[in-house]
Amino acid sequence: MLDTLDHQENHLDTLYRAMAERRFLVLTGAGISTSSGIPDYRDSEGVRRGKAPMMYQEFLATAQARRRYWARAMLGWPRVRIAQPNQAHLALATLQQRGRISGLITQNVDTLHDQAGSHDVIELHGSLHRVLCLDCQQRSTRDVIQRQMEIDNPYLVQVHAVQAPDGDTLLDPTFEERFQVPRCPHCNGERLKPDVVFFGENVAPATAARAMAAVEHADGLLVVGSSLMAYSAFRLCKAMVEQGKSVIAINLGKTRGDELLQVKIEASCERLLPLLAERLRQ
């Protein structure tokens, strides 16, 4: 663990030697956003915490499932909305602005990289800040949909629920029964979905292609705060290794790709990345 200055310096030297003359692509996961107040899905062994999230087919199947999702999400959104980028997000934005990394892919749906100043971020799993209508395919901002839900469901506004990953909450089912689901501002349809990739849903082909192209053009891959349990992220590591390029991870705990990693650093990315940005400036 990165708790001593000696370890910190060793990790920094390792990253500097790998990245001083090469432009790495960066792939981030939930671990980079936990100190911004957004919970992650898995423990240090890569095991999923708490209740399983709603699957894509379940969401599509019934109005009841969508009611359950939106009731919980209405209470979870304010915490996501006020989350601020932390020092790790800011350090990656700095590295990108200086041309020290080739690009940035994130599994996260919180837009904290954009807020930190990163550009052309490939959102592998979409963004909670947008809502998609499954009927007319038009998108709305999440704030617009949130205001509609709060007006239609005033009884729920003051209810407390435990925060879960990706803007979800652990809500007593009795609060879900009379919940009024939001309607599309464009077509008045009831089949609204957050513009994110659910568990059991495929990444959009165009997004997957952009991510793979970024792998092709990079000199290596730096994984930050991801267990790589999602295949959409793991496959990028596999592709990088198949191309004979280095894969390095900064992650507290087990990853699905441990055997693929050239180097694994079990350290706080919020401590280490600002130091790396400073070292690569020299």
Phi and psi in degrees as a GROMACS rama.xvg file:
@    title "Ramachandran Plot"
@    xaxis  label "Phi"
@    yaxis  label "Psi"
@TYPE xy
-88.0032  82.266  LEU-2
-122.493  -13.2256  ASP-3
-112.081  155.663  THR-4
-63.8431  -35.2862  LEU-5
-62.0341  -48.8683  ASP-6
-61.5622  -42.3431  HIS-7
-59.5586  -43.7777  GLN-8
-67.2812  -39.2418  GLU-9
-62.1668  -45.6503  ASN-10
-62.4773  -40.9003  HIS-11
-63.8066  -42.4353  LEU-12
-61.2987  -41.671  ASP-13
-60.1233  -47.4319  THR-14
-66.4349  -40.2956  LEU-15
-63.8368  -44.4119  TYR-16
-61.6317  -37.0256  ARG-17
-73.8704  -35.2007  ALA-18
-109.361  -5.19168  MET-19
-62.6348  -38.5438  ALA-20
-113.404  3.0249  GLU-21
-130.063  146.021  ARG-22
-99.6316  107.424  ARG-23
-86.2744  145.747  PHE-24
-82.9925  143.642  LEU-25
-112.743  133.219  VAL-26
-119.395  120.984  LEU-27
-113.248  151.125  THR-28
-127.401  -168.723  GLY-29
-58.8524  -27.8295  ALA-30
-62.2268  -22.5372  GLY-31
-76.6419  -19.6817  ILE-32
-104.316  -2.6093  SER-33
-62.7518  -37.4357  THR-34
-75.6416  -6.63493  SER-35
-89.6273  3.27056  SER-36
95.4612  11.6483  GLY-37
-107.919  116.342  ILE-38
-65.2434  154.139  PRO-39
-102.117  173.939  ASP-40
-87.9992  -27.5904  TYR-41
-127.742  155.044  ARG-42
-87.0344  -173.033  ASP-43
-66.4158  -15.1159  SER-44
-95.2943  2.99204  GLU-45
82.0134  10.6476  GLY-46
-88.9371  135.268  VAL-47
-65.8248  134.407  ARG-48
-86.4057  149.816  ARG-49
61.5779  -157.105  GLY-50
-71.3921  148.859  LYS-51
-67.2103  140.473  ALA-52
-69.8097  161.873  PRO-53
-65.5521  134.029  MET-54
-83.1958  157.405  MET-55
-60.1202  -47.1043  TYR-56
-64.2495  -34.4853  GLN-57
-65.3465  -43.3437  GLU-58
-60.7027  -41.8988  PHE-59
-71.7222  -29.6535  LEU-60
-68.6127  -42.4775  ALA-61
-139.238  152.024  THR-62
-65.2678  -31.3927  ALA-63
-63.5821  -41.2422  GLN-64
-64.5396  -41.2435  ALA-65
-67.8448  -35.3412  ARG-66
-62.6379  -44.2778  ARG-67
-61.7714  -44.3435  ARG-68
-60.9239  -50.8238  TYR-69
-70.5044  -31.7686  TRP-70
-62.5768  -44.1713  ALA-71
-70.6822  -38.6796  ARG-72
-69.8715  -31.0554  ALA-73
-58.2907  -38.8925  MET-74
-80.6166  -24.2044  LEU-75
-85.0997  -24.0513  GLY-76
-60.7975  -43.7836  TRP-77
-54.5082  -37.0847  PRO-78
-69.6959  -37.6854  ARG-79
-66.4288  -42.4635  VAL-80
-63.7131  -35.8907  ARG-81
-90.4145  -5.82986  ILE-82
-59.4553  141.023  ALA-83
-116.435  148.539  GLN-84
-59.111  143.984  PRO-85
-101.326  -173.788  ASN-86
-63.5812  -28.1996  GLN-87
-69.4183  -44.3093  ALA-88
-59.7213  -44.376  HIS-89
-65.8957  -38.0345  LEU-90
-65.2004  -40.9349  ALA-91
-65.8439  -37.3851  LEU-92
-62.3276  -41.417  ALA-93
-62.8007  -45.3523  THR-94
-61.219  -38.7971  LEU-95
-68.7653  -43.2419  GLN-96
-62.1667  -29.8916  GLN-97
-88.7175  0.436024  ARG-98
74.9756  20.5018  GLY-99
-85.8698  -17.4047  ARG-100
-125.462  153.853  ILE-101
-82.918  -20.8599  SER-102
172.072  -179.846  GLY-103
-141.375  125.297  LEU-104
-116.899  136.662  ILE-105
-128.881  142.47  THR-106
-85.5549  -10.7498  GLN-107
-79.9599  155.705  ASN-108
-117.875  20.7802  VAL-109
-98.8954  -6.69254  ASP-110
60.6865  18.5328  THR-111
-67.7337  -28.0748  LEU-112
-65.2474  -43.7819  HIS-113
-61.5791  -43.51  ASP-114
-63.8471  -28.2909  GLN-115
-77.9066  -15.1745  ALA-116
112.247  3.61049  GLY-117
-70.3991  155  SER-118
-130.082  157.117  HIS-119
53.2043  38.3934  ASP-120
-69.8534  130.952  VAL-121
-87.214  109.038  ILE-122
-86.958  93.4635  GLU-123
-58.54  -36.2993  LEU-124
-115.124  16.9665  HIS-125
87.1614  -159.152  GLY-126
-145.341  134.748  SER-127
-71.0955  -13.106  LEU-128
-78.8455  -3.39065  HIS-129
-124.153  152.178  ARG-130
-127.556  133.769  VAL-131
-108.596  134.329  LEU-132
-88.9228  122.311  CYS-133
-74.2557  -13.0092  LEU-134
-89.2807  -50.8911  ASP-135
-104.971  -5.89719  CYS-136
67.2174  13.5227  GLN-137
-85.1933  151.739  GLN-138
-108.501  148.944  ARG-139
-129.532  158.628  SER-140
-75.6461  148.03  THR-141
-64.8543  -33.7239  ARG-142
-60.4969  -38.007  ASP-143
-63.4714  -45.3364  VAL-144
-67.8045  -37.63  ILE-145
-61.9447  -44.7653  GLN-146
-61.1541  -40.1186  ARG-147
-62.1104  -44.5839  GLN-148
-64.857  -39.8671  MET-149
-67.6827  -34.9734  GLU-150
-68.2852  -41.9388  ILE-151
-79.4397  -16.8826  ASP-152
-133.946  59.1023  ASN-153
-62.1845  -25.8452  PRO-154
-63.211  -20.958  TYR-155
-95.8078  -13.4178  LEU-156
-58.8956  -40.1766  VAL-157
-95.0463  5.28492  GLN-158
-75.7364  136.79  VAL-159
-94.6397  135.04  HIS-160
-138.88  145.245  ALA-161
-70.2421  132.083  VAL-162
-69.6904  141.299  GLN-163
-125.944  172.22  ALA-164
-60.7339  155.831  PRO-165
56.5184  38.3204  ASP-166
75.4749  10.4338  GLY-167
-87.017  167.068  ASP-168
-140.848  164.237  THR-169
-98.74  99.2666  LEU-170
-112.576  137.75  LEU-171
-59.2668  126.022  ASP-172
-56.3973  -23.686  PRO-173
-63.9232  -24.8804  THR-174
-78.2975  -14.0618  PHE-175
-86.0965  -22.1364  GLU-176
-61.7118  -38.7043  GLU-177
-105.941  17.4962  ARG-178
-68.988  133.649  PHE-179
-94.6268  114.63  GLN-180
-69.7575  150.6  VAL-181
-72.2008  154.498  PRO-182
-111.355  153.186  ARG-183
-66.9821  127.067  CYS-184
-64.9996  -17.4262  PRO-185
-92.1259  -43.203  HIS-186
-126.092  -1.28681  CYS-187
69.2698  14.0699  ASN-188
-72.7236  160.264  GLY-189
-102.571  -0.663126  GLU-190
-98.0709  70.9067  ARG-191
-93.2623  143.106  LEU-192
-136.98  136.742  LYS-193
-59.0161  145.044  PRO-194
-81.1345  59.0607  ASP-195
-130.653  162.612  VAL-196
-87.9503  114.412  VAL-197
-73.8033  161.54  PHE-198
-60.1586  131.423  PHE-199
90.6568  -2.13319  GLY-200
-107.706  146.575  GLU-201
-83.7525  146.479  ASN-202
-63.9684  140.818  VAL-203
-56.4394  135.355  ALA-204
-53.3491  -39.7146  PRO-205
-65.1855  -38.2374  ALA-206
-68.634  -43.9395  THR-207
-59.7359  -39.6435  ALA-208
-66.7272  -40.641  ALA-209
-61.9802  -42.3457  ARG-210
-63.8521  -43.2664  ALA-211
-68.4276  -34.8373  MET-212
-64.6626  -37.5236  ALA-213
-63.9597  -37.8963  ALA-214
-61.5817  -44.8552  VAL-215
-58.6613  -37.7244  GLU-216
-90.8256  -3.56429  HIS-217
-94.4547  158.865  ALA-218
-90.0804  -13.3665  ASP-219
-177.48  178.377  GLY-220
-129.995  129.199  LEU-221
-109.757  114.929  LEU-222
-94.0025  129.369  VAL-223
-126.27  116.024  VAL-224
67.5237  35.6294  GLY-225
-130.611  136.206  SER-226
-80.7787  -10.7714  SER-227
61.1969  21.7717  LEU-228
-70.4154  -28.8654  MET-229
-75.0106  129.25  ALA-230
-63.7846  -29.5269  TYR-231
-59.313  -29.7458  SER-232
-90.6862  -41.4703  ALA-233
-59.0548  -38.9981  PHE-234
-63.8855  -28.6126  ARG-235
-68.4242  -38.3094  LEU-236
-64.4494  -44.1234  CYS-237
-59.7804  -44.2713  LYS-238
-63.123  -40.0413  ALA-239
-63.8056  -43.9852  MET-240
-65.1797  -41.0691  VAL-241
-62.7684  -24.8417  GLU-242
-88.5127  3.79218  GLN-243
76.7283  23.8847  GLY-244
-106.616  157.174  LYS-245
-76.1749  142.798  SER-246
-124.347  122.161  VAL-247
-120.883  140.871  ILE-248
-125.712  137.524  ALA-249
-110.559  106.264  ILE-250
-156.676  135.391  ASN-251
-87.0742  92.3325  LEU-252
123.352  -177.714  GLY-253
-67.7087  147.045  LYS-254
-127.033  158.706  THR-255
-66.3322  -23.6771  ARG-256
-102.329  20.0704  GLY-257
-52.0547  -38.664  ASP-258
-72.9871  -15.9343  GLU-259
-91.0255  -15.1944  LEU-260
-78.371  134.138  LEU-261
-73.9966  -39.5417  GLN-262
-141.222  138.276  VAL-263
-126.134  126.43  LYS-264
-114.36  112.223  ILE-265
-89.3044  91.1437  GLU-266
-151.506  165.892  ALA-267
-76.7126  117.052  SER-268
-67.0314  -26.8884  CYS-269
-70.2797  -27.2045  GLU-270
-83.463  -43.7051  ARG-271
-77.0323  -41.2889  LEU-272
-65.3603  -39.9992  LEU-273
-61.4351  -36.6589  PRO-274
-66.4236  -38.4801  LEU-275
-64.524  -43.3003  LEU-276
-59.9183  -38.5377  ALA-277
-69.9941  -42.5515  GLU-278
-64.397  -41.1733  ARG-279
-74.1939  -8.92663  LEU-280
-79.042  -23.1292  ARG-281
